[in-house]
Amino acid sequence: MTKNGNNTISWRVNLLEKRVDSMDSKIDEILANHLPHLHEELASLRTRINVMTAFNVGAIILGVLIAKYL
């Protein structure tokens, strides 16, 4: 392989290593900062969905009972 080819490969490997390091730091930031907040928001959303589901089922049952006796 020519010397110019080795320089190009070396440059590309160095560039790839820098980009991987950058991506690694971004992933670490996401895991440390954003993931716990997302987990809390999902737990809150799950609670709201359960409450609304119970409310809707109760409303349907109440509607069926009212329709039965009217």
Secondary structure, DSSP 8 states (H G I E B T S, - for coil): --HHHHHHHHHHHHHHHHHHHHHHHHHHHIIIIIHHHHHHHHHHHHHHHHHHHHHHHHHHHHHHHHHHH-
